[in-house]
Each structure stands twice: as C-alpha cells, then as structure tokens.
Amino acid sequence: MSEPFLQVVRGDPTPEEIAALVAVLTARARAAAAARAADRPRPVSAWRDPSRLVRRPLPHGPGAWRASALPR
C-alpha cells in the first residue's frame, strides 16, 4: 500500500475538517495550474492568419480553367 497523502500528527480532526483541508489544497493547486497556463502564449488560430487570404493569381489563357483545378 502507498504512503498516505495527508497525515494527522496531533489532534483528532473530524471528517468535515479533513474535507475542508482537502478542498483548500485542491483549490490552491488548481489556481497554481491556472496561473501557469495563463503564462503560456495561446496558439494563433489559422482563421486569424492573414497569409491564408493571399493566393496565387488565377491562370489565364487557353486551358486555364482546366489548370486551375490541378494541384501545384
């Protein structure tokens, strides 16, 4: 069996007191994780990328409509 996460050294805490302590420790751990996540830059969405608006000019001349569908 593994070692307990919390150990009562002195006193006789009630289950409610232990639950309150666990709730406080959980809230602090979540707040610390949220602070670390806020420090990381968010990835830029491809929808906001201005380079997606740039395209090559359409081909012109005989057979241009056929060439426009071919992969390059």
PDB file of N, CA, C and O in Angstrom:
ATOM      1  N   MET A   1       0.834  -1.171   0.000  1.00  0.00           N
ATOM      2  CA  MET A   1       0.000   0.000   0.000  1.00  0.00           C
ATOM      3  C   MET A   1       0.884   1.241   0.000  1.00  0.00           C
ATOM      4  O   MET A   1       1.991   1.211   0.539  1.00  0.00           O
ATOM      5  N   SER A   2       0.419   2.314  -0.587  1.00  0.00           N
ATOM      6  CA  SER A   2       1.234   3.521  -0.678  1.00  0.00           C
ATOM      7  C   SER A   2       1.112   4.360   0.596  1.00  0.00           C
ATOM      8  O   SER A   2       0.229   4.149   1.427  1.00  0.00           O
ATOM      9  N   GLU A   3       2.016   5.301   0.711  1.00  0.00           N
ATOM     10  CA  GLU A   3       2.033   6.192   1.860  1.00  0.00           C
ATOM     11  C   GLU A   3       0.866   7.173   1.757  1.00  0.00           C
ATOM     12  O   GLU A   3       0.549   7.614   0.653  1.00  0.00           O
ATOM     13  N   PRO A   4       0.213   7.532   2.872  1.00  0.00           N
ATOM     14  CA  PRO A   4      -0.931   8.452   2.799  1.00  0.00           C
ATOM     15  C   PRO A   4      -0.500   9.848   2.362  1.00  0.00           C
ATOM     16  O   PRO A   4       0.619  10.285   2.633  1.00  0.00           O
ATOM     17  N   PHE A   5      -1.414  10.535   1.682  1.00  0.00           N
ATOM     18  CA  PHE A   5      -1.136  11.889   1.199  1.00  0.00           C
ATOM     19  C   PHE A   5      -1.116  12.876   2.363  1.00  0.00           C
ATOM     20  O   PHE A   5      -0.248  13.746   2.429  1.00  0.00           O
ATOM     21  N   LEU A   6      -2.064  12.741   3.271  1.00  0.00           N
ATOM     22  CA  LEU A   6      -2.128  13.582   4.472  1.00  0.00           C
ATOM     23  C   LEU A   6      -1.946  12.701   5.700  1.00  0.00           C
ATOM     24  O   LEU A   6      -2.385  11.551   5.737  1.00  0.00           O
ATOM     25  N   GLN A   7      -1.289  13.271   6.697  1.00  0.00           N
ATOM     26  CA  GLN A   7      -1.093  12.521   7.933  1.00  0.00           C
ATOM     27  C   GLN A   7      -1.403  13.447   9.097  1.00  0.00           C
ATOM     28  O   GLN A   7      -0.843  14.540   9.195  1.00  0.00           O
ATOM     29  N   VAL A   8      -2.281  13.019   9.966  1.00  0.00           N
ATOM     30  CA  VAL A   8      -2.625  13.790  11.165  1.00  0.00           C
ATOM     31  C   VAL A   8      -1.566  13.492  12.215  1.00  0.00           C
ATOM     32  O   VAL A   8      -1.398  12.352  12.647  1.00  0.00           O
ATOM     33  N   VAL A   9      -0.850  14.548  12.621  1.00  0.00           N
ATOM     34  CA  VAL A   9       0.234  14.378  13.587  1.00  0.00           C
ATOM     35  C   VAL A   9      -0.286  14.529  15.011  1.00  0.00           C
ATOM     36  O   VAL A   9       0.133  13.808  15.917  1.00  0.00           O
ATOM     37  N   ARG A  10      -1.205  15.478  15.197  1.00  0.00           N
ATOM     38  CA  ARG A  10      -1.699  15.740  16.538  1.00  0.00           C
ATOM     39  C   ARG A  10      -3.178  16.092  16.453  1.00  0.00           C
ATOM     40  O   ARG A  10      -3.606  16.732  15.493  1.00  0.00           O
ATOM     41  N   GLY A  11      -3.938  15.696  17.412  1.00  0.00           N
ATOM     42  CA  GLY A  11      -5.354  16.027  17.474  1.00  0.00           C
ATOM     43  C   GLY A  11      -6.214  14.940  16.849  1.00  0.00           C
ATOM     44  O   GLY A  11      -5.723  13.899  16.412  1.00  0.00           O
ATOM     45  N   ASP A  12      -7.499  15.214  16.821  1.00  0.00           N
ATOM     46  CA  ASP A  12      -8.461  14.257  16.274  1.00  0.00           C
ATOM     47  C   ASP A  12      -9.425  15.024  15.364  1.00  0.00           C
ATOM     48  O   ASP A  12     -10.523  15.378  15.794  1.00  0.00           O
ATOM     49  N   PRO A  13      -9.028  15.285  14.106  1.00  0.00           N
ATOM     50  CA  PRO A  13      -9.901  16.072  13.227  1.00  0.00           C
ATOM     51  C   PRO A  13     -11.141  15.281  12.817  1.00  0.00           C
ATOM     52  O   PRO A  13     -11.114  14.057  12.689  1.00  0.00           O
ATOM     53  N   THR A  14     -12.207  16.012  12.619  1.00  0.00           N
ATOM     54  CA  THR A  14     -13.446  15.389  12.154  1.00  0.00           C
ATOM     55  C   THR A  14     -13.354  15.185  10.645  1.00  0.00           C
ATOM     56  O   THR A  14     -12.518  15.805   9.988  1.00  0.00           O
ATOM     57  N   PRO A  15     -14.194  14.333  10.096  1.00  0.00           N
ATOM     58  CA  PRO A  15     -14.191  14.168   8.633  1.00  0.00           C
ATOM     59  C   PRO A  15     -14.473  15.476   7.891  1.00  0.00           C
ATOM     60  O   PRO A  15     -13.964  15.691   6.790  1.00  0.00           O
ATOM     61  N   GLU A  16     -15.285  16.350   8.496  1.00  0.00           N
ATOM     62  CA  GLU A  16     -15.580  17.642   7.871  1.00  0.00           C
ATOM     63  C   GLU A  16     -14.334  18.526   7.808  1.00  0.00           C
ATOM     64  O   GLU A  16     -14.112  19.220   6.816  1.00  0.00           O
ATOM     65  N   GLU A  17     -13.524  18.500   8.865  1.00  0.00           N
ATOM     66  CA  GLU A  17     -12.292  19.291   8.880  1.00  0.00           C
ATOM     67  C   GLU A  17     -11.296  18.771   7.847  1.00  0.00           C
ATOM     68  O   GLU A  17     -10.626  19.559   7.180  1.00  0.00           O
ATOM     69  N   ILE A  18     -11.197  17.483   7.716  1.00  0.00           N
ATOM     70  CA  ILE A  18     -10.301  16.905   6.706  1.00  0.00           C
ATOM     71  C   ILE A  18     -10.804  17.248   5.309  1.00  0.00           C
ATOM     72  O   ILE A  18     -10.010  17.566   4.424  1.00  0.00           O
ATOM     73  N   ALA A  19     -12.117  17.186   5.107  1.00  0.00           N
ATOM     74  CA  ALA A  19     -12.685  17.545   3.801  1.00  0.00           C
ATOM     75  C   ALA A  19     -12.424  19.011   3.481  1.00  0.00           C
ATOM     76  O   ALA A  19     -12.140  19.351   2.333  1.00  0.00           O
ATOM     77  N   ALA A  20     -12.518  19.887   4.487  1.00  0.00           N
ATOM     78  CA  ALA A  20     -12.240  21.305   4.269  1.00  0.00           C
ATOM     79  C   ALA A  20     -10.774  21.514   3.891  1.00  0.00           C
ATOM     80  O   ALA A  20     -10.468  22.310   3.004  1.00  0.00           O
ATOM     81  N   LEU A  21      -9.883  20.809   4.554  1.00  0.00           N
ATOM     82  CA  LEU A  21      -8.455  20.919   4.239  1.00  0.00           C
ATOM     83  C   LEU A  21      -8.170  20.441   2.818  1.00  0.00           C
ATOM     84  O   LEU A  21      -7.418  21.083   2.085  1.00  0.00           O
ATOM     85  N   VAL A  22      -8.766  19.324   2.430  1.00  0.00           N
ATOM     86  CA  VAL A  22      -8.577  18.804   1.071  1.00  0.00           C
ATOM     87  C   VAL A  22      -9.134  19.783   0.046  1.00  0.00           C
ATOM     88  O   VAL A  22      -8.537  19.966  -1.015  1.00  0.00           O
ATOM     89  N   ALA A  23     -10.269  20.418   0.343  1.00  0.00           N
ATOM     90  CA  ALA A  23     -10.855  21.395  -0.579  1.00  0.00           C
ATOM     91  C   ALA A  23      -9.938  22.600  -0.758  1.00  0.00           C
ATOM     92  O   ALA A  23      -9.775  23.094  -1.874  1.00  0.00           O
ATOM     93  N   VAL A  24      -9.341  23.073   0.324  1.00  0.00           N
ATOM     94  CA  VAL A  24      -8.421  24.216   0.235  1.00  0.00           C
ATOM     95  C   VAL A  24      -7.182  23.847  -0.574  1.00  0.00           C
ATOM     96  O   VAL A  24      -6.747  24.619  -1.429  1.00  0.00           O
ATOM     97  N   LEU A  25      -6.616  22.681  -0.314  1.00  0.00           N
ATOM     98  CA  LEU A  25      -5.421  22.259  -1.059  1.00  0.00           C
ATOM     99  C   LEU A  25      -5.733  22.070  -2.542  1.00  0.00           C
ATOM    100  O   LEU A  25      -4.913  22.410  -3.395  1.00  0.00           O
ATOM    101  N   THR A  26      -6.900  21.534  -2.853  1.00  0.00           N
ATOM    102  CA  THR A  26      -7.297  21.357  -4.253  1.00  0.00           C
ATOM    103  C   THR A  26      -7.479  22.701  -4.938  1.00  0.00           C
ATOM    104  O   THR A  26      -7.050  22.878  -6.078  1.00  0.00           O
ATOM    105  N   ALA A  27      -8.113  23.653  -4.256  1.00  0.00           N
ATOM    106  CA  ALA A  27      -8.323  24.982  -4.839  1.00  0.00           C
ATOM    107  C   ALA A  27      -6.990  25.677  -5.104  1.00  0.00           C
ATOM    108  O   ALA A  27      -6.822  26.320  -6.140  1.00  0.00           O
ATOM    109  N   ARG A  28      -6.050  25.554  -4.182  1.00  0.00           N
ATOM    110  CA  ARG A  28      -4.739  26.175  -4.390  1.00  0.00           C
ATOM    111  C   ARG A  28      -3.993  25.533  -5.551  1.00  0.00           C
ATOM    112  O   ARG A  28      -3.336  26.225  -6.330  1.00  0.00           O
ATOM    113  N   ALA A  29      -4.093  24.216  -5.670  1.00  0.00           N
ATOM    114  CA  ALA A  29      -3.414  23.524  -6.769  1.00  0.00           C
ATOM    115  C   ALA A  29      -4.017  23.929  -8.107  1.00  0.00           C
ATOM    116  O   ALA A  29      -3.287  24.129  -9.078  1.00  0.00           O
ATOM    117  N   ARG A  30      -5.335  24.053  -8.170  1.00  0.00           N
ATOM    118  CA  ARG A  30      -5.980  24.479  -9.417  1.00  0.00           C
ATOM    119  C   ARG A  30      -5.624  25.919  -9.765  1.00  0.00           C
ATOM    120  O   ARG A  30      -5.416  26.239 -10.936  1.00  0.00           O
ATOM    121  N   ALA A  31      -5.553  26.792  -8.756  1.00  0.00           N
ATOM    122  CA  ALA A  31      -5.187  28.187  -9.013  1.00  0.00           C
ATOM    123  C   ALA A  31      -3.755  28.278  -9.534  1.00  0.00           C
ATOM    124  O   ALA A  31      -3.470  29.068 -10.434  1.00  0.00           O
ATOM    125  N   ALA A  32      -2.865  27.480  -8.978  1.00  0.00           N
ATOM    126  CA  ALA A  32      -1.475  27.485  -9.447  1.00  0.00           C
ATOM    127  C   ALA A  32      -1.388  26.962 -10.878  1.00  0.00           C
ATOM    128  O   ALA A  32      -0.628  27.493 -11.688  1.00  0.00           O
ATOM    129  N   ALA A  33      -2.162  25.926 -11.193  1.00  0.00           N
ATOM    130  CA  ALA A  33      -2.155  25.389 -12.557  1.00  0.00           C
ATOM    131  C   ALA A  33      -2.737  26.397 -13.537  1.00  0.00           C
ATOM    132  O   ALA A  33      -2.249  26.518 -14.661  1.00  0.00           O
ATOM    133  N   ALA A  34      -3.774  27.121 -13.126  1.00  0.00           N
ATOM    134  CA  ALA A  34      -4.366  28.140 -13.999  1.00  0.00           C
ATOM    135  C   ALA A  34      -3.389  29.287 -14.230  1.00  0.00           C
ATOM    136  O   ALA A  34      -3.333  29.838 -15.329  1.00  0.00           O
ATOM    137  N   ALA A  35      -2.623  29.651 -13.212  1.00  0.00           N
ATOM    138  CA  ALA A  35      -1.631  30.718 -13.375  1.00  0.00           C
ATOM    139  C   ALA A  35      -0.532  30.290 -14.339  1.00  0.00           C
ATOM    140  O   ALA A  35      -0.072  31.090 -15.153  1.00  0.00           O
ATOM    141  N   ARG A  36      -0.109  29.027 -14.250  1.00  0.00           N
ATOM    142  CA  ARG A  36       0.913  28.542 -15.186  1.00  0.00           C
ATOM    143  C   ARG A  36       0.363  28.508 -16.607  1.00  0.00           C
ATOM    144  O   ARG A  36       1.076  28.837 -17.555  1.00  0.00           O
ATOM    145  N   ALA A  37      -0.890  28.116 -16.761  1.00  0.00           N
ATOM    146  CA  ALA A  37      -1.496  28.055 -18.095  1.00  0.00           C
ATOM    147  C   ALA A  37      -1.677  29.451 -18.674  1.00  0.00           C
ATOM    148  O   ALA A  37      -1.587  29.631 -19.889  1.00  0.00           O
ATOM    149  N   ALA A  38      -1.930  30.442 -17.824  1.00  0.00           N
ATOM    150  CA  ALA A  38      -2.116  31.812 -18.303  1.00  0.00           C
ATOM    151  C   ALA A  38      -0.797  32.413 -18.782  1.00  0.00           C
ATOM    152  O   ALA A  38      -0.793  33.308 -19.627  1.00  0.00           O
ATOM    153  N   ASP A  39       0.323  31.925 -18.245  1.00  0.00           N
ATOM    154  CA  ASP A  39       1.628  32.450 -18.649  1.00  0.00           C
ATOM    155  C   ASP A  39       2.037  31.979 -20.035  1.00  0.00           C
ATOM    156  O   ASP A  39       2.824  32.643 -20.709  1.00  0.00           O
ATOM    157  N   ARG A  40       1.508  30.833 -20.469  1.00  0.00           N
ATOM    158  CA  ARG A  40       1.864  30.313 -21.789  1.00  0.00           C
ATOM    159  C   ARG A  40       1.085  31.058 -22.866  1.00  0.00           C
ATOM    160  O   ARG A  40      -0.111  31.305 -22.707  1.00  0.00           O
ATOM    161  N   PRO A  41       1.750  31.417 -23.960  1.00  0.00           N
ATOM    162  CA  PRO A  41       1.013  32.075 -25.045  1.00  0.00           C
ATOM    163  C   PRO A  41       0.073  31.094 -25.731  1.00  0.00           C
ATOM    164  O   PRO A  41       0.411  29.929 -25.936  1.00  0.00           O
ATOM    165  N   ARG A  42      -1.107  31.582 -26.079  1.00  0.00           N
ATOM    166  CA  ARG A  42      -2.074  30.739 -26.769  1.00  0.00           C
ATOM    167  C   ARG A  42      -1.687  30.639 -28.237  1.00  0.00           C
ATOM    168  O   ARG A  42      -1.228  31.623 -28.817  1.00  0.00           O
ATOM    169  N   PRO A  43      -1.862  29.475 -28.848  1.00  0.00           N
ATOM    170  CA  PRO A  43      -1.551  29.347 -30.272  1.00  0.00           C
ATOM    171  C   PRO A  43      -2.506  30.200 -31.108  1.00  0.00           C
ATOM    172  O   PRO A  43      -3.688  30.337 -30.789  1.00  0.00           O
ATOM    173  N   VAL A  44      -1.967  30.764 -32.176  1.00  0.00           N
ATOM    174  CA  VAL A  44      -2.769  31.610 -33.054  1.00  0.00           C
ATOM    175  C   VAL A  44      -3.624  30.717 -33.943  1.00  0.00           C
ATOM    176  O   VAL A  44      -3.136  29.744 -34.518  1.00  0.00           O
ATOM    177  N   SER A  45      -4.878  31.052 -34.048  1.00  0.00           N
ATOM    178  CA  SER A  45      -5.795  30.279 -34.871  1.00  0.00           C
ATOM    179  C   SER A  45      -5.467  30.481 -36.347  1.00  0.00           C
ATOM    180  O   SER A  45      -5.063  31.570 -36.755  1.00  0.00           O
ATOM    181  N   ALA A  46      -5.639  29.445 -37.133  1.00  0.00           N
ATOM    182  CA  ALA A  46      -5.401  29.551 -38.575  1.00  0.00           C
ATOM    183  C   ALA A  46      -6.408  30.491 -39.226  1.00  0.00           C
ATOM    184  O   ALA A  46      -6.128  31.065 -40.279  1.00  0.00           O
ATOM    185  N   TRP A  47      -7.572  30.652 -38.614  1.00  0.00           N
ATOM    186  CA  TRP A  47      -8.573  31.566 -39.168  1.00  0.00           C
ATOM    187  C   TRP A  47      -8.106  33.012 -39.084  1.00  0.00           C
ATOM    188  O   TRP A  47      -8.522  33.841 -39.894  1.00  0.00           O
ATOM    189  N   ARG A  48      -7.250  33.327 -38.118  1.00  0.00           N
ATOM    190  CA  ARG A  48      -6.760  34.697 -37.975  1.00  0.00           C
ATOM    191  C   ARG A  48      -5.475  34.938 -38.759  1.00  0.00           C
ATOM    192  O   ARG A  48      -4.981  36.065 -38.791  1.00  0.00           O
ATOM    193  N   ASP A  49      -4.935  33.921 -39.380  1.00  0.00           N
ATOM    194  CA  ASP A  49      -3.682  34.037 -40.118  1.00  0.00           C
ATOM    195  C   ASP A  49      -3.922  34.818 -41.409  1.00  0.00           C
ATOM    196  O   ASP A  49      -4.685  34.359 -42.259  1.00  0.00           O
ATOM    197  N   PRO A  50      -3.288  35.991 -41.583  1.00  0.00           N
ATOM    198  CA  PRO A  50      -3.530  36.782 -42.786  1.00  0.00           C
ATOM    199  C   PRO A  50      -2.967  36.142 -44.056  1.00  0.00           C
ATOM    200  O   PRO A  50      -3.392  36.486 -45.159  1.00  0.00           O
ATOM    201  N   SER A  51      -2.021  35.218 -43.915  1.00  0.00           N
ATOM    202  CA  SER A  51      -1.446  34.612 -45.119  1.00  0.00           C
ATOM    203  C   SER A  51      -2.447  33.718 -45.845  1.00  0.00           C
ATOM    204  O   SER A  51      -2.268  33.426 -47.027  1.00  0.00           O
ATOM    205  N   ARG A  52      -3.493  33.284 -45.156  1.00  0.00           N
ATOM    206  CA  ARG A  52      -4.480  32.443 -45.843  1.00  0.00           C
ATOM    207  C   ARG A  52      -5.309  33.246 -46.838  1.00  0.00           C
ATOM    208  O   ARG A  52      -5.955  32.671 -47.714  1.00  0.00           O
ATOM    209  N   LEU A  53      -5.295  34.579 -46.708  1.00  0.00           N
ATOM    210  CA  LEU A  53      -6.037  35.422 -47.637  1.00  0.00           C
ATOM    211  C   LEU A  53      -5.266  35.657 -48.934  1.00  0.00           C
ATOM    212  O   LEU A  53      -5.838  36.091 -49.934  1.00  0.00           O
ATOM    213  N   VAL A  54      -3.976  35.371 -48.910  1.00  0.00           N
ATOM    214  CA  VAL A  54      -3.136  35.594 -50.078  1.00  0.00           C
ATOM    215  C   VAL A  54      -3.162  34.330 -50.943  1.00  0.00           C
ATOM    216  O   VAL A  54      -2.983  33.223 -50.435  1.00  0.00           O
ATOM    217  N   ARG A  55      -3.378  34.494 -52.208  1.00  0.00           N
ATOM    218  CA  ARG A  55      -3.368  33.339 -53.106  1.00  0.00           C
ATOM    219  C   ARG A  55      -2.630  33.729 -54.376  1.00  0.00           C
ATOM    220  O   ARG A  55      -2.385  34.907 -54.636  1.00  0.00           O
ATOM    221  N   ARG A  56      -2.282  32.723 -55.157  1.00  0.00           N
ATOM    222  CA  ARG A  56      -1.633  32.989 -56.438  1.00  0.00           C
ATOM    223  C   ARG A  56      -2.647  33.566 -57.407  1.00  0.00           C
ATOM    224  O   ARG A  56      -3.848  33.327 -57.277  1.00  0.00           O
ATOM    225  N   PRO A  57      -2.163  34.326 -58.378  1.00  0.00           N
ATOM    226  CA  PRO A  57      -3.091  34.817 -59.396  1.00  0.00           C
ATOM    227  C   PRO A  57      -3.683  33.648 -60.186  1.00  0.00           C
ATOM    228  O   PRO A  57      -3.038  32.617 -60.371  1.00  0.00           O
ATOM    229  N   LEU A  58      -4.889  33.825 -60.635  1.00  0.00           N
ATOM    230  CA  LEU A  58      -5.531  32.777 -61.423  1.00  0.00           C
ATOM    231  C   LEU A  58      -4.823  32.629 -62.763  1.00  0.00           C
ATOM    232  O   LEU A  58      -4.414  33.625 -63.359  1.00  0.00           O
ATOM    233  N   PRO A  59      -4.674  31.394 -63.244  1.00  0.00           N
ATOM    234  CA  PRO A  59      -4.040  31.204 -64.550  1.00  0.00           C
ATOM    235  C   PRO A  59      -4.934  31.774 -65.661  1.00  0.00           C
ATOM    236  O   PRO A  59      -6.160  31.775 -65.551  1.00  0.00           O
ATOM    237  N   HIS A  60      -4.304  32.247 -66.708  1.00  0.00           N
ATOM    238  CA  HIS A  60      -5.071  32.789 -67.823  1.00  0.00           C
ATOM    239  C   HIS A  60      -4.595  32.139 -69.121  1.00  0.00           C
ATOM    240  O   HIS A  60      -3.524  31.535 -69.161  1.00  0.00           O
ATOM    241  N   GLY A  61      -5.358  32.258 -70.132  1.00  0.00           N
ATOM    242  CA  GLY A  61      -5.001  31.701 -71.429  1.00  0.00           C
ATOM    243  C   GLY A  61      -5.797  30.449 -71.733  1.00  0.00           C
ATOM    244  O   GLY A  61      -6.666  30.048 -70.958  1.00  0.00           O
ATOM    245  N   PRO A  62      -5.490  29.823 -72.888  1.00  0.00           N
ATOM    246  CA  PRO A  62      -6.212  28.613 -73.282  1.00  0.00           C
ATOM    247  C   PRO A  62      -6.007  27.495 -72.255  1.00  0.00           C
ATOM    248  O   PRO A  62      -4.884  27.251 -71.815  1.00  0.00           O
ATOM    249  N   GLY A  63      -7.065  26.838 -71.887  1.00  0.00           N
ATOM    250  CA  GLY A  63      -6.998  25.741 -70.925  1.00  0.00           C
ATOM    251  C   GLY A  63      -6.817  26.197 -69.486  1.00  0.00           C
ATOM    252  O   GLY A  63      -6.526  25.374 -68.618  1.00  0.00           O
ATOM    253  N   ALA A  64      -6.981  27.489 -69.209  1.00  0.00           N
ATOM    254  CA  ALA A  64      -6.766  27.997 -67.855  1.00  0.00           C
ATOM    255  C   ALA A  64      -7.768  27.417 -66.873  1.00  0.00           C
ATOM    256  O   ALA A  64      -7.421  27.136 -65.726  1.00  0.00           O
ATOM    257  N   TRP A  65      -8.990  27.236 -67.303  1.00  0.00           N
ATOM    258  CA  TRP A  65      -9.998  26.688 -66.392  1.00  0.00           C
ATOM    259  C   TRP A  65      -9.625  25.274 -65.963  1.00  0.00           C
ATOM    260  O   TRP A  65      -9.914  24.867 -64.838  1.00  0.00           O
ATOM    261  N   ARG A  66      -8.981  24.523 -66.859  1.00  0.00           N
ATOM    262  CA  ARG A  66      -8.565  23.163 -66.538  1.00  0.00           C
ATOM    263  C   ARG A  66      -7.358  23.200 -65.585  1.00  0.00           C
ATOM    264  O   ARG A  66      -7.276  22.398 -64.654  1.00  0.00           O
ATOM    265  N   ALA A  67      -6.446  24.113 -65.817  1.00  0.00           N
ATOM    266  CA  ALA A  67      -5.241  24.212 -64.989  1.00  0.00           C
ATOM    267  C   ALA A  67      -5.556  24.734 -63.588  1.00  0.00           C
ATOM    268  O   ALA A  67      -4.777  24.502 -62.663  1.00  0.00           O
ATOM    269  N   SER A  68      -6.669  25.428 -63.412  1.00  0.00           N
ATOM    270  CA  SER A  68      -6.978  25.995 -62.104  1.00  0.00           C
ATOM    271  C   SER A  68      -7.334  24.923 -61.081  1.00  0.00           C
ATOM    272  O   SER A  68      -7.232  25.168 -59.879  1.00  0.00           O
ATOM    273  N   ALA A  69      -7.747  23.745 -61.529  1.00  0.00           N
ATOM    274  CA  ALA A  69      -8.134  22.686 -60.600  1.00  0.00           C
ATOM    275  C   ALA A  69      -6.997  21.718 -60.314  1.00  0.00           C
ATOM    276  O   ALA A  69      -7.125  20.868 -59.432  1.00  0.00           O
ATOM    277  N   LEU A  70      -5.900  21.824 -61.030  1.00  0.00           N
ATOM    278  CA  LEU A  70      -4.795  20.889 -60.845  1.00  0.00           C
ATOM    279  C   LEU A  70      -3.961  21.294 -59.637  1.00  0.00           C
ATOM    280  O   LEU A  70      -3.750  22.484 -59.402  1.00  0.00           O
ATOM    281  N   PRO A  71      -3.488  20.322 -58.870  1.00  0.00           N
ATOM    282  CA  PRO A  71      -2.621  20.669 -57.738  1.00  0.00           C
ATOM    283  C   PRO A  71      -1.280  21.179 -58.239  1.00  0.00           C
ATOM    284  O   PRO A  71      -0.810  20.794 -59.309  1.00  0.00           O
ATOM    285  N   ARG A  72      -0.686  22.037 -57.458  1.00  0.00           N
ATOM    286  CA  ARG A  72       0.611  22.608 -57.846  1.00  0.00           C
ATOM    287  C   ARG A  72       1.683  22.133 -56.930  1.00  0.00           C
ATOM    288  O   ARG A  72       2.846  22.504 -57.094  1.00  0.00           O
TER     289      ARG A  72
END
